[in-house]
Amino acid sequence: MTTTQNTPVKISECKNLKEFLNHPMILEKVKSLVSKNTATFTTSIMQIVNSNTSLKKAEPMSIFNAACMAATLNLPLQNGLGFAYIVPYQNKREKKTEAQFQLGYKGLIQLAQRSGQFKRLVAVPVYEKQLINEDPINGYEFDWKQKPEQGEAPIGYYAYFKLINDFTAEIYMTYDEVNEHAKKYSQTYRTYLQKKANGQWASSVWGDNFDAMALKTVMKLLLSKQAPLSVEMQNAVLADQAVVKDVDNKEFAYVDNEIQDAEIVMTASEEEFERCKQNITNKETTLQDLCDNGFEFSKEQYDELERLENELQAQG
């Protein structure tokens, strides 16, 4: 049957993301989400996808649903901002690439602030001399005046909040506890550790930015278990690290833990690598932000970006 303007192709028959986003049903959905900003919303999705070759291979519906999740939460998706990300995963079992919604550390803070119920919300790494008394019943004791030695690694991670009604809650996890948590819930981190154990070069968000991911972990666990969660924050916690199947009905597939053959596929191409270098040079982003956003670099690429960032910092 010949397709006319009055009989648009089915959504499943769209040949690419651009055609998908211009489908009348998708445009109607976008309009209901962002009102007059439909063109801006679809353009931003295209920009994010075009900046990463792996996302171009992802199923359009999974990309769109991840973007809708961010829009529903009113969190910007721009690379480097650290609020929310669209991360591609390769589902080898089903032989397809899907996009995953990922909540950023700053996104958690933003949602908590919006609720208007928090006086204070912090998450920090803990070093050996700072932990005075580890008592989960009566409260932990820390000496924050103690500064870590040069190059000292954290022994744990701590998150704390105080509500406007003066209710407080805290959580402390040792480095080993966070590490076990990461291995349990992230297949990509397990793959990273296996490759490293075999002497292979490997890179991952957890492997390259363990402290940042650890801080997000303790904060997320604390808020989800102890805080009065707004509807927004409940949805964000549920959607984090999931392939969003249906935004309205809160249907999520947690591919990173459930699909054993899933692996992150955001390895930077040479073109993307050059763009990353330029963004760092222009101080539009940082190496940590890029890694938090899911980019994986070869050892040579990572070393070059780190060297560039250090040189810029030395120049002031």
SELUM-419814 format. One record per residue (C-alpha): z, y, x. Coordinates in steps of 0.02 Angstrom, whole numbers. Each point is the difference from the previous one (the first is absolute). Layout:
N
PT:pz:py:px
PT:Z:Y:X
...
// end
This chain:
316
PT:pz:py:px
PT:0:0:0
PT:-47:170:66
PT:147:117:25
PT:-14:174:-75
PT:112:152:4
PT:73:-58:-166
PT:36:-176:64
PT:86:19:168
PT:24:-150:112
PT:160:-97:-15
PT:138:53:118
PT:-9:-170:86
PT:-185:29:34
PT:22:164:94
PT:-83:-19:170
PT:116:113:99
PT:156:108:-12
PT:-97:159:-40
PT:-86:-81:-148
PT:166:-75:-53
PT:89:168:2
PT:-141:80:-100
PT:7:-132:-136
PT:42:82:-169
PT:152:-113:-29
PT:70:39:172
PT:-31:186:-20
PT:92:-5:-166
PT:147:-87:83
PT:3:128:141
PT:-7:143:-125
PT:152:-69:-91
PT:94:-5:166
PT:-46:163:84
PT:-77:103:-140
PT:-115:133:74
PT:15:-66:178
PT:-114:-150:-29
PT:-130:52:129
PT:133:37:130
PT:84:-167:-30
PT:-158:-104:16
PT:-56:99:151
PT:165:-30:88
PT:-16:-188:-31
PT:-175:1:74
PT:62:97:152
PT:142:-123:32
PT:-116:-149:-17
PT:-139:76:105
PT:124:33:140
PT:33:-186:19
PT:-133:-133:13
PT:116:-137:-63
PT:40:92:-161
PT:-186:10:-36
PT:1:-189:-17
PT:146:-3:-122
PT:-26:-32:-185
PT:-26:167:-89
PT:123:-42:-138
PT:140:-34:123
PT:-37:165:90
PT:-2:93:-165
PT:162:-79:-63
PT:90:42:163
PT:-58:180:-16
PT:54:5:-183
PT:172:-64:50
PT:17:145:122
PT:-62:123:-132
PT:123:-69:-129
PT:140:29:125
PT:-73:170:46
PT:-4:-45:185
PT:-142:62:111
PT:-106:-131:88
PT:-64:107:143
PT:8:-90:166
PT:141:63:110
PT:111:71:-136
PT:105:-157:-11
PT:27:-5:-189
PT:-113:-142:-56
PT:-146:-100:68
PT:-143:-111:-52
PT:-1:-146:121
PT:-137:-134:5
PT:45:-183:14
PT:-117:-146:24
PT:35:-143:-118
PT:-78:-142:97
PT:47:-127:-131
PT:-103:88:-133
PT:-122:69:129
PT:17:181:-51
PT:79:161:58
PT:124:87:-113
PT:87:168:9
PT:189:7:-3
PT:110:145:-53
PT:130:42:131
PT:144:121:-26
PT:40:108:150
PT:172:47:65
PT:-27:180:-55
PT:-54:-61:-171
PT:168:-83:-27
PT:89:162:45
PT:-115:102:-113
PT:33:-110:-150
PT:188:4:29
PT:-1:190:15
PT:-98:17:-162
PT:134:-95:-97
PT:121:143:30
PT:145:-122:22
PT:19:0:189
PT:105:117:105
PT:-45:-90:159
PT:-115:-141:54
PT:-18:-55:181
PT:-57:-149:103
PT:28:-9:188
PT:-8:-125:144
PT:171:-52:69
PT:37:-22:185
PT:135:-106:80
PT:128:136:36
PT:-19:76:-174
PT:61:-150:-101
PT:191:7:-1
PT:45:-117:-142
PT:-116:-116:-96
PT:87:-20:-167
PT:-114:-24:-151
PT:151:-2:-118
PT:94:157:50
PT:-145:93:78
PT:-81:10:171
PT:65:117:134
PT:-118:89:119
PT:18:126:140
PT:-160:99:-15
PT:48:110:148
PT:-40:-146:114
PT:-178:17:60
PT:-108:-149:49
PT:-44:-31:181
PT:-177:37:56
PT:-112:-138:-68
PT:144:-87:-90
PT:-54:-106:-149
PT:92:11:-167
PT:121:-140:-45
PT:-22:34:-186
PT:-55:118:-138
PT:105:97:-126
PT:-39:84:-166
PT:118:106:-106
PT:-8:102:-158
PT:117:112:-98
PT:-33:44:-181
PT:41:164:-86
PT:145:-90:-85
PT:65:-42:176
PT:-37:-186:-13
PT:-49:-65:172
PT:-81:-159:64
PT:-54:-64:169
PT:-85:-146:84
PT:-3:-58:179
PT:-114:-134:69
PT:-3:-62:177
PT:-162:-4:97
PT:-6:-189:-21
PT:27:12:-188
PT:-142:124:-19
PT:-110:-106:112
PT:32:-154:-107
PT:-33:101:-157
PT:-167:57:70
PT:-50:-176:49
PT:47:-65:-173
PT:-94:131:-100
PT:-148:44:112
PT:-131:-129:43
PT:-86:127:113
PT:158:19:103
PT:17:-188:17
PT:-181:-8:59
PT:35:140:123
PT:150:-93:73
PT:-98:-161:13
PT:-140:85:96
PT:123:84:117
PT:87:-166:31
PT:-168:-74:49
PT:-32:139:123
PT:-132:82:-112
PT:-18:186:-28
PT:63:42:-174
PT:37:156:-100
PT:81:30:-170
PT:93:134:-96
PT:164:-93:25
PT:-38:-43:181
PT:-53:175:50
PT:124:98:-106
PT:149:-113:-22
PT:128:141:-12
PT:-96:96:-134
PT:-27:-158:-103
PT:182:-49:23
PT:60:168:-65
PT:-113:-16:-152
PT:68:-175:-28
PT:185:47:0
PT:-33:152:-109
PT:-104:-100:-124
PT:131:-138:-11
PT:141:125:-22
PT:-88:99:-135
PT:-63:-151:-95
PT:173:-82:-3
PT:121:146:-14
PT:-86:158:-60
PT:-32:54:-181
PT:-188:-24:10
PT:-115:113:-98
PT:-146:-83:-87
PT:-112:69:136
PT:103:-77:138
PT:11:-167:-90
PT:-189:-5:-12
PT:-20:52:182
PT:117:-136:63
PT:-91:-131:-103
PT:-172:57:56
PT:41:17:184
PT:-104:-119:109
PT:-88:-73:-151
PT:-178:-14:-61
PT:12:96:-163
PT:-81:-100:-139
PT:46:113:-146
PT:88:168:18
PT:44:20:-184
PT:71:-174:-22
PT:85:-5:171
PT:-94:-154:61
PT:11:-23:189
PT:-51:-137:122
PT:101:-3:160
PT:-138:-63:113
PT:84:26:168
PT:135:-128:-39
PT:-86:-115:-125
PT:-171:-21:79
PT:32:-93:161
PT:-173:37:68
PT:9:187:-32
PT:-16:112:149
PT:-16:186:24
PT:-176:56:44
PT:15:184:42
PT:-52:-18:182
PT:-73:167:51
PT:-185:5:38
PT:-61:107:145
PT:-51:136:-122
PT:171:-4:-84
PT:85:-3:169
PT:-90:159:52
PT:51:80:-164
PT:181:-51:30
PT:-5:79:173
PT:-67:161:-73
PT:132:3:-137
PT:138:-22:129
PT:-77:135:110
PT:-5:119:-149
PT:181:-49:-39
PT:-53:-55:-174
PT:87:-167:21
PT:101:-103:124
PT:-22:-173:73
PT:148:-61:-102
PT:-76:69:-161
PT:-163:-90:38
PT:90:-164:29
PT:109:26:-154
PT:-163:24:-95
PT:-51:-175:50
PT:-122:33:143
PT:0:-133:134
PT:-61:45:174
PT:-48:-104:149
PT:121:13:147
PT:-121:117:90
PT:-20:111:-154
PT:187:7:-31
PT:38:43:181
PT:-131:138:-1
PT:67:78:-161
PT:178:-10:65
PT:-52:82:164
PT:-92:138:-95
PT:150:34:-111
PT:118:7:148
PT:-114:122:91
PT:-7:114:-153
PT:190:-6:-17
PT:20:45:184
PT:-114:151:-26
PT:110:58:-142
// end
